[in-house]
Structures are given as structure tokens and as C-alpha cells.
Amino acid sequence: KAVSALLAEMGDAGQRAMAESSVTVSKLQREVAAAVKRLGYECEQEAVDPVSGYSIDILIKPLGDIGERAEGQRALGVAIEVDGPSHFLGNSTQPTGNTKLKRRLLNELGYRAVSVPFWEWDARKKEARDAWLGNLLSDALGGT
């Protein structure tokens, strides 16, 4: 499996470095986390995946069965990545390689990765943001 090969290549030192790297919670991330809570979800900011060492911006842990993943693996929750300008190439909407890799690995690890791009968030007023985010989360949770 691709994730296993990558983690083996990284080794313990690579995983520790990822887990120990400093994180900054942006205003945008705080706004998204507040909206997640307004929508009635319990969440944790900067949750660390124990396998990869990745810091997940906002994690909604499963309350019950939120579905099965490939090969019968249970979903670990919804990993919301709040993607500011540094997650995209230049002034485009094209994600960087690092951003694409993290999304892919989170999905492979068993999370349901959801991206909240800054331009989508900024284009909406508060009430519309909540509705838009609610739709994203409903889709990630399988329409529940």
C-alpha cells in the first residue's frame, strides 16, 4: 500500500518531525472551527494522526458508524483542511504538491478529507458559509 511504503520511507524520525513541527492556527481556521461547532459537530483542532504524524486542522471524530472505507476499514472521522493561500500555486486554485499529498494520505489512512479553500470561504457571508460548510460535511458523512 502506498501509505505504508511512504511511512516506512519516512521512518520514526520523519514522523516525529512532523508531529513536533509548530502549528499556527489562522483566523480562517478559527472561523471554520466555530462554524463546525455552530452546525452541531464536536471537533478538535490540530489533532495529530498517530500513524503519519500529520496535524489535522479540524477533526470531527465519528460518533457512530459514518461508513466503511476501502477494504472494510472504518472511517476515522472527517479531516477538515483549511486551505489558505500558501496551499495553492501562485494566484491559482491549483493545490500545491504538499497539499495534494496530505489530502491523499489522510484519505488512505481512513479519514474523509474535506478541503475548505480560502476563496470559497471568503466569497460568502456568515450565514451562507454555515450552509455551504454544512453541505460539505453532509456529503463527507454520506448524506447523514
Helices and strands as residue ranges (DSSP letters): H 2-20, H 27-38, E 44-48, E 55-60, G 70-72, E 77-83, G 85-87, H 97-109, E 111-117, H 118-122, H 126-140
